[in-house]
Amino acid sequence: MNIALIGYGKMGHEVEQIAHERKIAIKHIFTPNDSAFTKHSLKDVDVCIDFTSPASTYKIIEAVANSGKNIVVGTTGWYNQLSEVVKIVKVKKIGLLYSANFSIGMNLFNNIVSTAAEYFNTLDDYDVAIHEIHHREKKDSPSGSALALGRIVLEQISRKKELLLETSHDTINARKLHVTSERVGHVAGTHQVLFDSEADSIELVHRAKNRRGFALGALLAAEWLKGKKGVYTMNDVIASLHK
């Protein structure tokens, strides 16, 4: 399979290394502001992988779609434009796969949290909160993965109605799910879901050791997306692993 990388920071470097191990050819590496996304420049590419910034993602998706190529989007923080992106994908008849986190372990963690939250739905004595830690260079806060976990909890625990993001300077309404963030050093990513009662606490934690898991997941997603049309997430990739 042939891919094009858009953006070449630390994640791009990891993707390049693992692609070599998996015998996936990287035909092109584009910068976020590159205007060379054309049918000619992408003619030998099966899937593009984007790891850039929220400010660049929409234009990149549009340009790749206009070239008739599929794209895996690893950037977060652009989901307010998702409805417009879905329209582009349908009109141009391409495949797009996006995720707040491409780590296979993190996606399995999401499923575990969903199952746990379903149990706690009928146990009113337990409150729940989410906390995440990332490196200082991360641009969005809370992380896309923490927000995804928040949505999972809201779906399963009926007494929680909305997310409360970042620091609270007052008492917290029981209807709100508190999601907090911390930025320090070089942390690849830690996500904690805490279920707390007067009697005890239960913590579910996922800790990324490095960026390898994200890069490997992005490449698995690209392999899965090859030849497909429509909008997908890592949930679709994970589901296919059980078949």
ZIURJO-V65151 format. One record per pair of residues at least 12 apart in sequence whose ideal C-beta (glycine too) atoms are under 10 Angstrom apart, sorted by sequence separation. I is the first residue (numbers start at 0). J is the second residue. D is the distance in whole Angstrom. If there is no record, write none. Layout:
i = [I	I]
j = [J	J]
d = [D	D]
This chain:
i = [2	29	47	60	72	115	129	131	133	149	150	160	163	164	165	167	179	191	192	220	223	224	2	15	27	47	59	84	129	131	132	149	160	161	162	163	164	165	166	190	191	192	220	223	4	11	14	26	27	49	56	60	70	131	149	159	160	161	162	163	164	165	166	190	191	219	222	223	26	47	59	112	129	130	131	149	158	159	160	161	162	163	164	165	189	190	191	220	2	26	27	47	56	81	129	146	158	159	160	162	163	164	177	189	190	217	220	223	11	26	27	46	47	56	60	112	129	131	145	159	188	189	190	216	219	223	0	7	26	29	31	56	59	70	129	146	158	159	188	189	219	24	25	26	31	32	44	47	55	56	69	78	129	145	187	188	24	27	29	31	54	56	57	60	64	77	129	156	186	187	188	216	219	0	2	4	7	24	26	30	31	41	47	48	49	50	51	53	56	78	128	141	186	187	188	216	219	0	1	2	3	4	5	6	7	23	29	33	36	41	44	46	47	48	49	50	51	52	53	54	55	56	57	61	65	75	127	129	187	188	0	1	2	3	4	5	6	7	8	23	25	31	32	36	45	46	47	48	49	50	51	52	53	54	57	60	61	64	68	70	71	72	73	74	75	76	129	141	153	187	0	1	2	3	4	5	6	7	31	34	36	42	44	45	46	47	48	49	50	52	53	56	57	60	63	64	67	69	70	71	72	73	75	128	140	141	152	185	187	188	1	2	3	4	5	6	30	31	36	37	41	42	44	46	47	48	49	52	53	64	65	66	67	68	69	70	71	72	73	75	127	140	187	188	1	2	3	5	32	33	36	40	41	42	44	51	53	57	61	64	65	67	68	69	70	71	72	73	150	152	187	6	31	32	35	36	38	39	41	53	57	60	64	66	69	70	71	73	149	5	31	34	36	37	38	49	56	60	63	64	65	73	127	148	149	33	36	37	38	64	72	127	149	18	29	36	38	57	61	63	64	71	126	148	5	60	64	125	127	36	63	116	120	126	127	146	3	29	60	119	123	125	126	129	145	14	29	36	117	120	122	145	60	109	112	113	116	120	121	123	128	129	145	14	108	112	115	116	119	120	121	142	3	11	13	60	114	115	116	117	118	119	120	121	141	3	10	106	109	113	116	117	118	120	140	141	142	156	11	105	109	112	113	116	117	119	120	140	141	1	3	10	11	99	108	112	115	116	119	140	141	152	1	3	9	10	56	106	109	110	113	114	115	139	140	151	1	2	3	5	6	8	100	102	105	109	113	140	148	152	1	2	3	4	5	6	7	8	31	99	100	101	105	112	116	128	137	145	147	148	149	0	1	2	3	4	5	6	7	8	99	100	144	148	0	1	2	3	4	5	6	98	99	100	126	137	145	0	2	3	4	5	6	47	49	97	98	99	136	142	144	145	46	99	100	126	128	129	130	131	132	133	135	142	145	46	47	48	49	99	100	128	129	130	131	132	133	134	135	142	6	98	99	127	128	129	130	131	132	133	134	135	136	137	141	5	6	46	123	126	127	128	129	130	131	132	133	134	135	5	50	99	126	128	129	130	131	132	133	134	135	137	132	133	134	6	48	133	134	5	132	133	134	5	131	132	133	148	132	133	5	14	131	132	133	148	5	131	132	14	130	131	132	3	130	131	76	129	130	131	144	11	75	76	77	129	130	3	10	75	76	128	129	130	144	10	74	75	76	128	129	3	5	74	78	127	128	2	5	76	77	127	128	2	3	5	6	75	76	126	127	128	5	6	75	78	125	126	127	2	5	74	75	78	125	126	73	76	124	125	126	75	124	125	126	75	122	124	125	130	123	124	125	122	124	125	126	127	129	130	131	132	133	119	124	125	116	118	125	115	119	112	116	115	112	109	111	108	112	119	105	109	118	54	108	53	102	105	147	52	53	102	115	147	14	52	116	100	115	53	100	10	112	111	112	111	108	108	109	108	107	108	106	105	104	105	104	105	102	104	104	100	102	100	105	102	104	105	102	103	102	103	106	101	102	105	100	101	102	103	104	100	101	102	103	101	102	98	101	102	100	101	103	101	103	98	101	98	101	101	96	98	97	96	109	110	9	96	109	106	9	96	106	110	8	96	105	106	109	110	94	95	94	103	106	107	93	94	96	102	106	94	95	101	106	94	95	96	97	98	99	100	103	107	93	94	95	96	97	98	99	103	106	93	94	95	96	97	98	101	92	93	94	95	96	97	98	91	92	93	94	95	96	98	103	98	89	96	98	73	88	89	96	73	88	89	88	73	87	88	73	85	71	72	85	71	84	71	73	71	72	71	81	71	70	71	69	71	71	70	69	69	69	69	69	50	69	71	69	71	50	50	48	50	49	48	48	46	46	48	48	46	47	46	45	46	48	45	46	9	46	45	46	45	46	45	46	17	21	16	20	23	13	14	18	13	14	17	18	21	12	13	16	17	20	21	23	13	14	15	16	17	18	23	9	10	13	14	17	18	9	13	14	17	21	8	12	13	17	10	11	14	18	9	10	13	14	9	13	10	14	4	2	2	0	2	1	2	0	0	2	1	0]
j = [14	41	59	72	84	127	141	143	145	161	162	172	175	176	177	179	191	203	204	232	235	236	15	28	40	60	72	97	142	144	145	162	173	174	175	176	177	178	179	203	204	205	233	236	18	25	28	40	41	63	70	74	84	145	163	173	174	175	176	177	178	179	180	204	205	233	236	237	41	62	74	127	144	145	146	164	173	174	175	176	177	178	179	180	204	205	206	235	18	42	43	63	72	97	145	162	174	175	176	178	179	180	193	205	206	233	236	239	28	43	44	63	64	73	77	129	146	148	162	176	205	206	207	233	236	240	18	25	44	47	49	74	77	88	147	164	176	177	206	207	237	43	44	45	50	51	63	66	74	75	88	97	148	164	206	207	44	47	49	51	74	76	77	80	84	97	149	176	206	207	208	236	239	21	23	25	28	45	47	51	52	62	68	69	70	71	72	74	77	99	149	162	207	208	209	237	240	22	23	24	25	26	27	28	29	45	51	55	58	63	66	68	69	70	71	72	73	74	75	76	77	78	79	83	87	97	149	151	209	210	23	24	25	26	27	28	29	30	31	46	48	54	55	59	68	69	70	71	72	73	74	75	76	77	80	83	84	87	91	93	94	95	96	97	98	99	152	164	176	210	24	25	26	27	28	29	30	31	55	58	60	66	68	69	70	71	72	73	74	76	77	80	81	84	87	88	91	93	94	95	96	97	99	152	164	165	176	209	211	212	26	27	28	29	30	31	55	56	61	62	66	67	69	71	72	73	74	77	78	89	90	91	92	93	94	95	96	97	98	100	152	165	212	213	27	28	29	31	58	59	62	66	67	68	70	77	79	83	87	90	91	93	94	95	96	97	98	99	176	178	213	33	58	59	62	63	65	66	68	80	84	87	91	93	96	97	98	100	176	33	59	62	64	65	66	77	84	88	91	92	93	101	155	176	177	62	65	66	67	93	101	156	178	48	59	66	68	87	91	93	94	101	156	178	36	91	95	156	158	68	95	148	152	158	159	178	36	62	93	152	156	158	159	162	178	48	63	70	151	154	156	179	95	144	147	148	151	155	156	158	163	164	180	50	144	148	151	152	155	156	157	178	40	48	50	97	151	152	153	154	155	156	157	158	178	41	48	144	147	151	154	155	156	158	178	179	180	194	50	144	148	151	152	155	156	158	159	179	180	41	43	50	51	139	148	152	155	156	159	180	181	192	42	44	50	51	97	147	150	151	154	155	156	180	181	192	43	44	45	47	48	50	142	144	147	151	155	182	190	194	44	45	46	47	48	49	50	51	74	142	143	144	148	155	159	171	180	188	190	191	192	44	45	46	47	48	49	50	51	52	143	144	188	192	45	46	47	48	49	50	51	143	144	145	171	182	190	46	48	49	50	51	52	93	95	143	144	145	182	188	190	191	93	146	147	173	175	176	177	178	179	180	182	189	192	94	95	96	97	147	148	176	177	178	179	180	181	182	183	190	55	147	148	176	177	178	179	180	181	182	183	184	185	186	190	55	56	96	173	176	177	178	179	180	181	182	183	184	185	56	101	150	177	179	180	181	182	183	184	185	186	188	184	185	186	59	101	186	187	59	186	187	188	60	186	187	188	203	188	189	62	71	188	189	190	205	63	189	190	73	189	190	191	63	190	191	137	190	191	192	205	73	137	138	139	191	192	66	73	138	139	191	192	193	207	74	138	139	140	192	193	68	70	139	143	192	193	68	71	142	143	193	194	69	70	72	73	142	143	193	194	195	73	74	143	146	193	194	195	71	74	143	144	147	194	195	143	146	194	195	196	146	195	196	197	147	194	196	197	202	196	197	198	196	198	199	200	201	203	204	205	206	207	194	199	200	192	194	201	192	196	190	194	194	192	190	192	190	194	201	188	192	201	138	192	138	187	190	232	138	139	188	201	233	101	139	203	188	203	143	190	101	203	203	205	205	203	204	205	205	205	206	205	205	205	206	206	207	205	207	208	205	207	207	212	210	212	213	211	212	212	213	216	212	213	216	212	213	214	215	216	213	214	215	216	215	216	213	216	217	216	217	219	218	220	216	219	217	220	221	217	220	220	220	233	234	134	221	234	232	136	223	233	237	136	224	233	234	237	238	223	224	224	233	236	237	224	225	227	233	237	226	227	233	238	227	228	229	230	231	232	233	236	240	227	228	229	230	231	232	233	237	240	228	229	230	231	232	233	236	228	229	230	231	232	233	234	228	229	230	231	232	233	235	240	236	228	235	237	213	228	229	236	214	229	230	230	216	230	231	217	229	216	217	230	217	230	218	220	219	220	220	230	221	221	222	221	223	224	224	224	225	226	227	228	210	229	231	231	233	213	214	214	217	217	217	218	217	218	220	221	220	221	221	221	222	224	222	223	187	224	224	225	225	226	226	227	211	215	211	215	218	209	210	214	210	211	214	215	218	210	211	214	215	218	219	221	212	213	214	215	216	217	222	209	210	213	214	217	218	210	214	215	218	222	210	214	215	219	213	214	217	221	213	214	217	218	214	218	217	221	217	217	218	218	221	221	222	221	222	225	225	225]
d = [8	9	8	7	9	9	8	10	9	9	8	9	4	10	9	9	10	7	8	9	8	8	10	8	7	9	8	8	10	7	10	5	10	7	7	7	8	8	7	9	5	9	6	5	9	9	10	9	7	8	10	10	10	4	9	8	4	6	5	5	5	6	9	7	8	9	9	10	8	9	8	10	10	8	9	9	7	7	7	7	8	7	8	7	7	5	9	9	7	9	9	5	6	8	6	7	7	7	8	5	9	8	10	7	8	9	5	7	7	5	7	9	10	10	9	9	9	8	9	5	8	5	9	7	6	9	9	10	5	8	9	5	10	9	10	8	10	10	8	7	10	9	9	9	9	9	9	9	8	9	9	8	5	9	8	4	9	9	9	4	9	8	6	9	9	9	6	8	9	4	9	8	10	9	6	6	5	9	10	9	6	9	6	10	6	9	9	6	4	8	10	9	8	7	10	10	9	9	8	7	7	9	9	9	8	9	9	10	9	7	9	7	7	7	7	9	9	6	7	9	9	10	10	9	9	9	10	10	5	9	5	5	6	6	7	8	8	7	10	10	9	8	7	7	8	5	4	5	5	5	5	10	4	8	5	9	8	5	9	7	9	7	10	8	9	10	7	6	6	6	7	8	7	4	5	5	7	9	4	10	10	9	6	7	7	7	8	6	6	8	4	8	10	6	10	7	7	5	8	8	7	8	5	9	8	7	6	10	9	9	5	9	7	7	8	5	9	9	9	8	5	10	9	6	9	7	6	9	9	10	10	9	8	6	4	5	5	4	7	8	6	7	9	8	9	10	6	7	9	9	4	8	8	9	10	10	9	7	6	8	7	6	9	7	8	8	8	10	10	9	8	10	9	10	9	6	8	9	5	9	7	6	4	9	8	9	8	9	6	8	7	8	9	8	5	10	8	8	9	9	9	6	10	9	9	9	8	6	6	5	10	6	5	9	9	6	8	9	9	8	10	8	10	8	8	10	8	9	9	8	9	9	10	9	7	7	9	10	9	9	10	10	9	9	5	6	10	10	10	10	9	8	7	8	10	9	7	6	9	7	9	10	7	7	9	6	10	5	8	5	9	9	8	8	9	9	10	9	9	9	9	6	6	10	5	6	9	10	7	5	8	5	10	8	10	7	7	10	6	6	7	6	8	4	8	10	9	10	5	10	9	4	9	10	8	7	8	5	10	5	10	7	10	5	9	10	9	10	10	9	8	8	10	9	9	9	6	6	9	6	9	7	8	9	9	6	6	7	6	10	5	7	8	8	7	6	8	9	9	7	7	10	9	9	9	9	9	10	9	9	9	9	5	5	5	6	5	5	10	10	3	4	7	6	5	8	7	7	8	7	4	8	5	10	9	6	6	7	6	9	8	6	8	10	10	9	9	8	9	7	6	9	10	7	7	7	10	7	9	8	10	7	5	10	9	8	10	10	9	4	10	7	7	8	8	8	8	7	6	8	8	8	9	6	5	5	5	6	4	6	7	7	9	9	10	8	10	9	9	9	9	7	7	8	7	8	8	6	8	9	10	10	9	7	10	7	10	7	10	5	9	9	9	9	5	9	10	6	7	6	5	8	8	10	9	10	6	9	7	8	9	10	7	4	9	9	8	7	8	9	8	5	8	8	8	7	10	7	5	10	9	10	9	7	9	7	8	10	7	9	4	8	6	7	10	10	9	6	9	8	8	8	8	9	8	7	5	10	10	9	9	7	9	10	9	9	9	7	7	8	5	7	10	8	3	8	10	8	7	9	9	9	8	10	5	5	10	10	10	7	7	8	9	5	10	9	8	4	9	10	9	7	9	8	7	9	10	10	10	9	10	9	9	6	10	9	8	9	8	7	9	9	8	7	5	9	9	7	10	9	8	10	10	9	9	7	9	7	9	7	7	8	8	10	10	9	10	8	6	10	9	9	6	6	9	9	7	9	9	4	9	10	10	6	6	10	9	7	8	8	10	9	6	9	7	9	6	8	9	7	4	10	8	8	5	8	9	5	9	7	9	7	8	8	5	8	5	10	3	9	8	5	7	9	10	8	8	9	6	10	9	7	9	5	9	9	10	8	8	9	9	7	5	7	9	5	9	7	9	10	10	8	5	8	8	7	10	8	8	9	5	8	9	6	10	4	9	9	8	9	9	7	8	10	9	5	8	8	8	5	9	7	10	6	6	5	4	6	4	9	6	9	8	7	7	9	8	9	9	10	7	10	7	10	8	8	9	7	10	7	8	8	7	9	7	8	5	9	10	10	5	9	10	9	5	6	8	9	9	10	10	5	8	5	9	10	8	9	6	8	5	7	8	7	8	10	10	9	10	10	9	9	9	8	9	6	8	10	9	8	6	9	8	4	8	8	10	9	9	10	6	9	6	5	9	8	10	7	9	8	9	6	8	9	9	5	10	5	10	6	9	6	8	5	9	9	8	9	9	9	10	10	10	8	10	6	7	5	9	6	6	4	9	6	8	10	9	8	10	7	9	6	9	10	6	9	6	9	10	8	9	10	10	8	9	6	10	9	7	6	9	10	6]
